[in-house]
Amino acid sequence: MNKSQVDIDALIALAAHKEIPLEQLITEIETGVLEAYYQTLEPKRQARASIDRESGEISILVPTFNEIGERIAKIPTNQKVSLALSLQQFARLLS
């Protein structure tokens, strides 16, 4: 699986500079990652983006269901998501 990461120390510095809570910044980035994921060729319904708060690892988690429709697990997808953002797009995430 291809792994993507963000620099947590850089996010901490950015949150402090912008005077916003770190959790809010990370949540906004997760939202952007999920939006990018849904633009891929075969996105899975009910996916969720997650950034590990210690390592910075970015994952797209996709639930799996049993034969009667109950969620039984969340597994990382191996689908690559482009995270390229322009400076203006990133600034919009922070506003």
C-alpha positions as protocol buffer text, in pm:
chain_id: "A"
residue {
  index: 1
  type: MET
  ca { x: 0 y: 0 z: 0 }
}
residue {
  index: 2
  type: ASN
  ca { x: 127 y: 347 z: -84 }
}
residue {
  index: 3
  type: LYS
  ca { x: 138 y: 559 z: 227 }
}
residue {
  index: 4
  type: SER
  ca { x: 98 y: 932 z: 246 }
}
residue {
  index: 5
  type: GLN
  ca { x: 198 y: 1137 z: 544 }
}
residue {
  index: 6
  type: VAL
  ca { x: 178 y: 1490 z: 671 }
}
residue {
  index: 7
  type: ASP
  ca { x: 438 y: 1650 z: 894 }
}
residue {
  index: 8
  type: ILE
  ca { x: 265 y: 1677 z: 1232 }
}
residue {
  index: 9
  type: ASP
  ca { x: 525 y: 1925 z: 1362 }
}
residue {
  index: 10
  type: ALA
  ca { x: 452 y: 2151 z: 1064 }
}
residue {
  index: 11
  type: LEU
  ca { x: 77 y: 2126 z: 1133 }
}
residue {
  index: 12
  type: ILE
  ca { x: 136 y: 2217 z: 1499 }
}
residue {
  index: 13
  type: ALA
  ca { x: 337 y: 2521 z: 1391 }
}
residue {
  index: 14
  type: LEU
  ca { x: 77 y: 2622 z: 1133 }
}
residue {
  index: 15
  type: ALA
  ca { x: -209 y: 2588 z: 1382 }
}
residue {
  index: 16
  type: ALA
  ca { x: -19 y: 2801 z: 1633 }
}
residue {
  index: 17
  type: HIS
  ca { x: 63 y: 3062 z: 1369 }
}
residue {
  index: 18
  type: LYS
  ca { x: -299 y: 3081 z: 1251 }
}
residue {
  index: 19
  type: GLU
  ca { x: -426 y: 3061 z: 1611 }
}
residue {
  index: 20
  type: ILE
  ca { x: -661 y: 2772 z: 1537 }
}
residue {
  index: 21
  type: PRO
  ca { x: -695 y: 2443 z: 1722 }
}
residue {
  index: 22
  type: LEU
  ca { x: -474 y: 2166 z: 1583 }
}
residue {
  index: 23
  type: GLU
  ca { x: -769 y: 1925 z: 1583 }
}
residue {
  index: 24
  type: GLN
  ca { x: -970 y: 2166 z: 1365 }
}
residue {
  index: 25
  type: LEU
  ca { x: -683 y: 2190 z: 1115 }
}
residue {
  index: 26
  type: ILE
  ca { x: -642 y: 1813 z: 1100 }
}
residue {
  index: 27
  type: THR
  ca { x: -1018 y: 1763 z: 1058 }
}
residue {
  index: 28
  type: GLU
  ca { x: -1024 y: 2011 z: 770 }
}
residue {
  index: 29
  type: ILE
  ca { x: -735 y: 1829 z: 600 }
}
residue {
  index: 30
  type: GLU
  ca { x: -913 y: 1494 z: 648 }
}
residue {
  index: 31
  type: THR
  ca { x: -1223 y: 1647 z: 484 }
}
residue {
  index: 32
  type: GLY
  ca { x: -1013 y: 1763 z: 188 }
}
residue {
  index: 33
  type: VAL
  ca { x: -850 y: 1421 z: 155 }
}
residue {
  index: 34
  type: LEU
  ca { x: -1191 y: 1253 z: 155 }
}
residue {
  index: 35
  type: GLU
  ca { x: -1318 y: 1495 z: -111 }
}
residue {
  index: 36
  type: ALA
  ca { x: -1014 y: 1408 z: -324 }
}
residue {
  index: 37
  type: TYR
  ca { x: -1080 y: 1037 z: -268 }
}
residue {
  index: 38
  type: TYR
  ca { x: -1437 y: 1073 z: -396 }
}
residue {
  index: 39
  type: GLN
  ca { x: -1293 y: 1216 z: -721 }
}
residue {
  index: 40
  type: THR
  ca { x: -1104 y: 892 z: -793 }
}
residue {
  index: 41
  type: LEU
  ca { x: -1228 y: 636 z: -1045 }
}
residue {
  index: 42
  type: GLU
  ca { x: -1391 y: 390 z: -805 }
}
residue {
  index: 43
  type: PRO
  ca { x: -1451 y: 546 z: -464 }
}
residue {
  index: 44
  type: LYS
  ca { x: -1620 y: 327 z: -204 }
}
residue {
  index: 45
  type: ARG
  ca { x: -1928 y: 448 z: -21 }
}
residue {
  index: 46
  type: GLN
  ca { x: -1899 y: 531 z: 348 }
}
residue {
  index: 47
  type: ALA
  ca { x: -1523 y: 580 z: 328 }
}
residue {
  index: 48
  type: ARG
  ca { x: -1352 y: 792 z: 591 }
}
residue {
  index: 49
  type: ALA
  ca { x: -1021 y: 976 z: 582 }
}
residue {
  index: 50
  type: SER
  ca { x: -801 y: 959 z: 888 }
}
residue {
  index: 51
  type: ILE
  ca { x: -472 y: 1120 z: 984 }
}
residue {
  index: 52
  type: ASP
  ca { x: -279 y: 948 z: 1261 }
}
residue {
  index: 53
  type: ARG
  ca { x: -217 y: 1220 z: 1521 }
}
residue {
  index: 54
  type: GLU
  ca { x: 129 y: 1086 z: 1608 }
}
residue {
  index: 55
  type: SER
  ca { x: 282 y: 961 z: 1282 }
}
residue {
  index: 56
  type: GLY
  ca { x: 96 y: 1183 z: 1035 }
}
residue {
  index: 57
  type: GLU
  ca { x: 3 y: 880 z: 824 }
}
residue {
  index: 58
  type: ILE
  ca { x: -301 y: 943 z: 604 }
}
residue {
  index: 59
  type: SER
  ca { x: -544 y: 655 z: 549 }
}
residue {
  index: 60
  type: ILE
  ca { x: -872 y: 611 z: 367 }
}
residue {
  index: 61
  type: LEU
  ca { x: -1075 y: 360 z: 566 }
}
residue {
  index: 62
  type: VAL
  ca { x: -1352 y: 168 z: 393 }
}
residue {
  index: 63
  type: PRO
  ca { x: -1601 y: -35 z: 596 }
}
residue {
  index: 64
  type: THR
  ca { x: -1671 y: -397 z: 509 }
}
residue {
  index: 65
  type: PHE
  ca { x: -2008 y: -557 z: 569 }
}
residue {
  index: 66
  type: ASN
  ca { x: -2128 y: -910 z: 637 }
}
residue {
  index: 67
  type: GLU
  ca { x: -2400 y: -1088 z: 438 }
}
residue {
  index: 68
  type: ILE
  ca { x: -2681 y: -919 z: 635 }
}
residue {
  index: 69
  type: GLY
  ca { x: -2539 y: -569 z: 597 }
}
residue {
  index: 70
  type: GLU
  ca { x: -2375 y: -523 z: 937 }
}
residue {
  index: 71
  type: ARG
  ca { x: -2044 y: -339 z: 942 }
}
residue {
  index: 72
  type: ILE
  ca { x: -1775 y: -582 z: 1050 }
}
residue {
  index: 73
  type: ALA
  ca { x: -1449 y: -391 z: 989 }
}
residue {
  index: 74
  type: LYS
  ca { x: -1283 y: -82 z: 850 }
}
residue {
  index: 75
  type: ILE
  ca { x: -994 y: -160 z: 620 }
}
residue {
  index: 76
  type: PRO
  ca { x: -753 y: 80 z: 454 }
}
residue {
  index: 77
  type: THR
  ca { x: -794 y: 110 z: 80 }
}
residue {
  index: 78
  type: ASN
  ca { x: -489 y: 90 z: -141 }
}
residue {
  index: 79
  type: GLN
  ca { x: -630 y: 344 z: -385 }
}
residue {
  index: 80
  type: LYS
  ca { x: -395 y: 637 z: -431 }
}
residue {
  index: 81
  type: VAL
  ca { x: -540 y: 984 z: -380 }
}
residue {
  index: 82
  type: SER
  ca { x: -375 y: 1291 z: -523 }
}
residue {
  index: 83
  type: LEU
  ca { x: -320 y: 1541 z: -244 }
}
residue {
  index: 84
  type: ALA
  ca { x: -178 y: 1819 z: -455 }
}
residue {
  index: 85
  type: LEU
  ca { x: -318 y: 2151 z: -340 }
}
residue {
  index: 86
  type: SER
  ca { x: -237 y: 2496 z: -465 }
}
residue {
  index: 87
  type: LEU
  ca { x: -142 y: 2756 z: -208 }
}
residue {
  index: 88
  type: GLN
  ca { x: -483 y: 2921 z: -258 }
}
residue {
  index: 89
  type: GLN
  ca { x: -670 y: 2592 z: -199 }
}
residue {
  index: 90
  type: PHE
  ca { x: -473 y: 2526 z: 119 }
}
residue {
  index: 91
  type: ALA
  ca { x: -535 y: 2881 z: 240 }
}
residue {
  index: 92
  type: ARG
  ca { x: -908 y: 2824 z: 184 }
}
residue {
  index: 93
  type: LEU
  ca { x: -891 y: 2521 z: 411 }
}
residue {
  index: 94
  type: LEU
  ca { x: -760 y: 2748 z: 684 }
}
residue {
  index: 95
  type: SER
  ca { x: -1012 y: 3028 z: 642 }
}
